[in-house]
């Protein structure tokens, strides 16, 4: 808390890892060792979601909660009758992307929207904030604005940061990042859009603004009410519209 607290420890040299654990979706692992302590998040699934190439093997996850951490590698504890003061600055381990889908036409036919950002870091190391090489797909809900769906999405950033995530031309496979949008129309139909946002995400490895607009159109035929409009309504949707985070 902001007022601090008292930690009891034996005399000698210690390494101390601080982090908040008032989270709902974050899973901590390896916390018995400050060098291996990581944070990940829970699995989240969505009926009908189809991962784009090359993200089929990624775990689909919920967005992490706000997470802060700080690491003191060497602290010398001495026997004392009064507590020693140790100022601690907590640094973020999750970062925020503002994602905007700008529709060109047909937004009036959209009733709900959900998205997914593929290729993001699956876990972060608490001590220094670097991310592991594993990639995951972050799933999220959207709010409908005048111009289209919008979402504020937290993540651990991109994998292998601050490693060679930009690539130097020697890697066999460069990383890519893809953005998904699934919309449910008022007539019950579903429509999916996919975007390659590699350049935008690489330029913003720890949060930023992602904007897409190419091909974001719902035609009048697609938006027409009723199944007699000639538009084939997709019967596979989101169930009762709730994605369930799984405690795996």
C-alpha positions as CSV (number, residue, x, y, z in Angstrom):
1,X,0.0,0.0,0.0
2,X,1.0,3.7,-0.2
3,X,1.8,3.8,3.5
4,X,4.3,0.9,3.3
5,X,4.6,-1.9,5.8
6,X,7.1,-3.9,7.9
7,X,8.8,-7.0,6.5
8,X,10.6,-9.3,8.9
9,X,13.8,-11.0,7.6
10,X,17.0,-12.6,8.9
11,X,20.3,-10.8,8.9
12,X,22.4,-10.9,5.8
13,X,22.0,-10.1,2.1
14,X,18.6,-10.6,0.4
15,X,17.0,-10.0,-2.9
16,X,13.5,-8.7,-2.6
17,X,10.7,-8.8,-5.2
18,X,7.7,-6.6,-4.8
19,X,4.5,-7.0,-6.8
20,X,0.7,-6.5,-6.3
21,X,-1.4,-9.6,-6.2
22,X,-4.9,-8.0,-6.0
23,X,-5.8,-9.4,-9.4
24,X,-8.6,-11.6,-10.8
25,X,-7.1,-13.1,-13.9
26,X,-3.3,-13.0,-13.4
27,X,-1.5,-16.3,-12.5
28,X,1.8,-16.1,-10.8
29,X,4.4,-18.9,-11.2
30,X,7.9,-19.5,-9.8
31,X,7.6,-16.9,-7.1
32,X,10.0,-18.8,-4.8
33,X,12.8,-17.4,-6.9
34,X,12.9,-13.8,-8.0
35,X,14.8,-14.7,-11.2
36,X,12.1,-17.1,-12.4
37,X,8.9,-15.4,-11.1
38,X,6.5,-14.8,-13.9
39,X,3.0,-13.6,-14.4
40,X,0.6,-15.0,-17.1
41,X,-3.2,-14.9,-17.4
42,X,-6.1,-17.2,-17.7
43,X,-7.3,-19.0,-20.8
44,X,-10.3,-17.5,-22.5
45,X,-12.2,-19.2,-25.4
46,X,-14.7,-18.0,-28.0
47,X,-17.1,-20.1,-30.0
48,X,-16.4,-19.7,-33.7
49,X,-13.0,-18.0,-33.4
50,X,-10.6,-19.1,-36.1
51,X,-7.0,-18.1,-35.5
52,X,-5.2,-16.7,-38.6
53,X,-1.8,-17.9,-39.9
54,X,0.6,-18.3,-38.2
55,X,-1.2,-18.1,-34.8
56,X,-3.1,-21.4,-34.8
57,X,-1.0,-22.9,-32.0
58,X,-1.3,-19.9,-29.6
59,X,-3.2,-20.1,-26.4
60,X,-6.2,-17.7,-26.3
61,X,-6.1,-15.7,-23.1
62,X,-8.0,-13.0,-21.2
63,X,-6.6,-9.6,-20.8
64,X,-4.4,-9.3,-17.6
65,X,-5.2,-7.0,-14.7
66,X,-3.1,-4.0,-13.8
67,X,0.2,-5.3,-12.6
68,X,3.2,-3.5,-11.0
69,X,6.5,-4.8,-9.7
70,X,9.9,-3.8,-8.4
71,X,13.1,-5.7,-7.7
72,X,15.8,-5.0,-5.2
73,X,18.7,-7.3,-6.1
74,X,20.9,-6.7,-3.0
75,X,19.6,-5.6,0.4
76,X,21.7,-5.9,3.5
77,X,19.5,-6.7,6.5
78,X,20.9,-5.7,9.9
79,X,19.6,-6.4,13.4
80,X,17.8,-3.3,14.6
81,X,15.1,-2.3,17.1
82,X,13.5,0.1,14.6
83,X,12.5,-0.8,11.0
84,X,14.9,0.4,8.3
85,X,13.4,2.6,5.5
86,X,13.4,1.2,2.0
87,X,11.8,3.4,-0.7
88,X,10.3,1.3,-3.5
89,X,9.2,2.5,-6.9
90,X,6.8,0.1,-8.6
91,X,7.0,-0.2,-12.4
92,X,4.2,-1.4,-14.8
93,X,4.3,-5.0,-16.1
94,X,1.1,-4.6,-18.1
95,X,0.6,-2.1,-20.9
96,X,-2.5,-0.7,-22.6
97,X,-3.5,-0.6,-26.3
98,X,-6.3,1.6,-27.5
99,X,-7.8,-0.3,-30.5
100,X,-10.1,1.4,-32.9
101,X,-12.0,-0.2,-35.8
102,X,-13.1,2.6,-38.2
103,X,-16.1,1.4,-40.2
104,X,-16.6,2.9,-43.7
105,X,-20.3,1.9,-43.9
106,X,-22.9,-0.3,-42.3
107,X,-22.1,0.3,-38.7
108,X,-25.8,0.8,-38.0
109,X,-26.3,-2.9,-38.5
110,X,-23.8,-4.0,-35.8
111,X,-25.2,-4.9,-32.4
112,X,-22.1,-6.4,-30.7
113,X,-18.4,-6.6,-31.3
114,X,-15.5,-8.6,-30.0
115,X,-11.9,-8.7,-30.9
116,X,-8.6,-10.6,-30.6
117,X,-5.0,-9.5,-30.9
118,X,-2.7,-12.4,-31.9
119,X,1.1,-12.7,-31.3
120,X,1.3,-11.0,-28.0
121,X,3.5,-12.1,-25.0
122,X,2.0,-14.9,-22.9
123,X,4.0,-14.1,-19.8
124,X,6.2,-11.4,-18.2
125,X,9.1,-11.8,-15.8
126,X,8.4,-9.8,-12.7
127,X,12.0,-8.8,-11.7
128,X,12.9,-6.8,-14.8
129,X,9.8,-6.8,-17.0
130,X,11.2,-8.7,-19.9
131,X,8.8,-11.0,-21.7
132,X,9.2,-14.7,-22.6
133,X,9.3,-16.0,-26.2
134,X,5.8,-17.6,-26.0
135,X,3.1,-15.9,-27.9
136,X,-0.6,-15.8,-27.1
137,X,-3.8,-14.3,-28.5
138,X,-5.5,-11.7,-26.2
139,X,-9.3,-11.7,-26.5
140,X,-11.4,-8.8,-25.5
141,X,-14.9,-7.1,-25.8
142,X,-15.5,-3.9,-27.7
143,X,-17.7,-0.8,-27.1
144,X,-19.5,0.6,-30.1
145,X,-18.6,4.2,-30.9
146,X,-19.8,6.6,-33.6
147,X,-17.0,5.5,-35.9
148,X,-17.0,1.8,-35.0
149,X,-16.0,-0.7,-32.3
150,X,-13.3,0.4,-29.8
151,X,-11.5,-1.4,-27.0
152,X,-8.9,-0.6,-24.3
153,X,-6.8,-3.7,-24.1
154,X,-4.2,-4.6,-21.5
155,X,-1.4,-7.0,-22.3
156,X,2.2,-7.9,-21.3
157,X,3.4,-6.3,-24.6
158,X,5.2,-8.3,-27.3
159,X,7.2,-11.5,-26.8
160,X,11.0,-11.4,-26.5
161,X,11.0,-7.8,-25.4
162,X,13.5,-6.2,-25.2
163,X,15.2,-8.9,-27.3
164,X,15.4,-9.2,-31.1
165,X,11.7,-8.6,-31.6
166,X,12.3,-6.2,-34.4
167,X,14.4,-8.8,-36.3
168,X,17.8,-8.3,-38.0
169,X,17.1,-10.3,-41.1
170,X,18.8,-13.5,-39.7
171,X,15.7,-15.1,-38.1
172,X,14.0,-17.9,-39.9
173,X,10.6,-16.6,-39.1
174,X,9.9,-13.0,-38.2
175,X,7.1,-12.3,-35.7
176,X,3.8,-11.1,-36.9
177,X,0.7,-9.6,-35.2
178,X,-2.9,-9.9,-36.4
179,X,-6.1,-8.2,-35.2
180,X,-9.5,-9.9,-35.4
181,X,-12.9,-8.4,-35.2
182,X,-16.1,-10.4,-34.9
183,X,-19.4,-8.6,-35.1
184,X,-23.0,-9.7,-34.5
185,X,-25.6,-7.9,-36.6
186,X,-29.1,-7.0,-35.4
187,X,-30.5,-9.7,-37.6
188,X,-28.4,-12.4,-35.8
189,X,-25.8,-12.8,-38.5
190,X,-22.1,-12.9,-37.7
191,X,-19.2,-11.4,-39.7
192,X,-15.5,-11.6,-39.2
193,X,-12.7,-9.2,-40.2
194,X,-8.9,-9.9,-40.1
195,X,-6.1,-7.3,-40.2
196,X,-2.3,-7.6,-40.3
197,X,-1.1,-5.0,-37.7
198,X,2.5,-6.1,-37.6
199,X,4.0,-2.7,-38.4
200,X,1.8,-0.9,-35.8
201,X,2.5,-3.4,-33.0
202,X,6.3,-3.5,-33.7
203,X,6.4,0.3,-33.5
204,X,4.5,0.1,-30.1
205,X,5.9,-2.9,-28.2
206,X,4.5,-1.7,-24.9
207,X,1.1,-0.2,-25.5
208,X,-0.1,2.5,-27.9
209,X,-2.9,3.1,-30.4
210,X,-3.9,0.6,-33.1
211,X,-6.3,1.8,-35.8
212,X,-7.7,-0.2,-38.7
213,X,-10.2,0.6,-41.4
214,X,-9.6,-1.4,-44.6
215,X,-12.6,-3.3,-45.7
216,X,-14.8,-2.5,-42.7
217,X,-18.1,-2.6,-44.4
218,X,-21.5,-4.2,-43.7
219,X,-23.6,-4.1,-46.9
220,X,-27.3,-3.3,-46.9
221,X,-27.9,-6.9,-48.1
222,X,-26.0,-8.3,-45.1
223,X,-27.7,-6.0,-42.7
224,X,-31.2,-6.6,-43.9
225,X,-33.5,-8.0,-41.2
226,X,-34.8,-11.6,-41.5
227,X,-33.6,-14.7,-43.1
228,X,-35.6,-14.0,-46.3
229,X,-33.2,-11.3,-47.3
230,X,-31.0,-13.7,-49.3
231,X,-28.2,-13.3,-46.8
232,X,-27.1,-16.6,-45.2
233,X,-27.2,-16.2,-41.4
234,X,-24.5,-18.0,-39.5
235,X,-26.0,-20.1,-36.8
236,X,-22.7,-20.5,-34.9
237,X,-22.4,-17.5,-32.6
238,X,-21.2,-16.6,-29.1
239,X,-23.7,-18.8,-27.2
240,X,-25.2,-16.5,-24.6
241,X,-22.7,-13.8,-25.5
242,X,-20.4,-14.4,-22.5
243,X,-16.8,-15.6,-22.8
244,X,-15.8,-17.8,-19.8
245,X,-12.2,-17.4,-18.5
246,X,-11.0,-20.9,-17.6
247,X,-8.9,-21.5,-14.5
248,X,-6.3,-23.7,-16.3
